[in-house]
Amino acid sequence: QVQVVESGGGLVQTGGSLRLSCAASGGFFSIKAMGWYRQAPGKQRELVGTITFGAGTNYADSVKGRFTISRDNAKNTVYLQMNSLKPEDTAVYYCNADVVLLSSSRRNYWGQGTQVTVSS
């Protein structure tokens, strides 16, 4: 089984910063990519950004220039550095891990989410 755990959420004021972490563990052979998604109250989940473990990153237009994804391959962990936060960034942030299992199957796993609230 594969576990994905997010942490680092909290309450910040407009213009502030927050750093989220996502760690993957369990029975997988390798991580192909990890991504951050968010879901605001009453709305659909949307992409924030992704990072491949062999290449680069991509971001939603709404967060470009403010958010940065990085990784620590040795710890199977990705980070989401969020700067210049706005009230519209308020959401539950979810991490997704795209992994190759020991069986060689390709699967996606979701974390439980971490709440980010930006006050005005």
N, C-alpha and C positions, 0 to 999 in steps of 0.2 A: 504494500500500500504506500501511496505517496501522500505526504502532508505538506500543506502550504500555509504558512502563518505570517500574517501582517502585524506590524506594530508601529507605534510612533504617532498615532493620531492624537488630536486634542483640539483645544479652543485657542485661536489666535485672533488678533485684531487685523483689520485691513492694512495691507502693506507689510505684514509680518512674514515670517518664514517658518517652515516645518519640514522635517525630514522623515519620510516613511521607510520602513524596511520590510522586506519579504524574503523569508527563508524557506527553501524546499528541502525535504528530507524523505528518506524511505527507499523503496526498491525500484530505482530507476538506473539506467545505464549512463545517460547523459541528458543534459538540458539543451534543447535547441534554441529556445527563446523564452523570455518572461515578459509579461506586460502588466500595466496598470490600467484599471478601468474605474469608473465612478458612477454612482447612482444617487441622484438627488431625490428628496421625498416626492412621490407621485410621478416620477419620470423614469424613463428607460435607462438601462445601463449604457454608458458610452465609453469609447476608447479615450484614454489619456495619452498613453505612449507605450512603446515596446522597445525591447533591446534583444538582439540576437547574440548568442555567446560566441559567434565566430565573425560577426560583422559589426553593424552599426545600430543606430536608433531611428525611430520616427515618432512624431508627436502630432496630436490634434492641433489644429490652427489656434484654438482658444487658449492653449497653454504654451505655445512656442515663444521662446525668449524668456519665459518665467520658470518653467519646470525643466529639470534635468534628470535623466535616468542614468545610473551607473551600476556596475556589477563587481562582485568579488567571486570569481570562479571557484576559488578554494573553499569558500563557505557556502556555495550554492545560494547566494544571496544577491538581491537587487535592491537598489535604493531609489527613492523618488525625492529629490530635493525640490521643494516648492518655495519660490520667492515671490514677492510682490503679490501676495494673496488678496483675492477679492471675495466679497460675499457670495458671488455666484460660484465660487469654488467649493462651497459647502456641499458635502455629500459623504456617503460611505464609499471609501476607496477599497477596491478589491484587487488582489494580485492573481494572475494566472500563470501557470507554469506549463510550457509545452515541452514534454519530455519523451525520451525513448526509454521504454521499460526494459528490464532484463530479458524479456521475451523477444525484444526488438520491435514491439508494437509502439506506435506513436499515439500519445494521449495528452489531453489537457486536464489540469486540475486547478480548482479554485480555492482560495482562502476564504475565511469567514468575514473578512472586511474590517476596516478600522475607520472610525468616525472622524471627519475633519469638519470643524465649524469655524467660520470666519465671521467675526462680528464687525459691525459698522459703527 
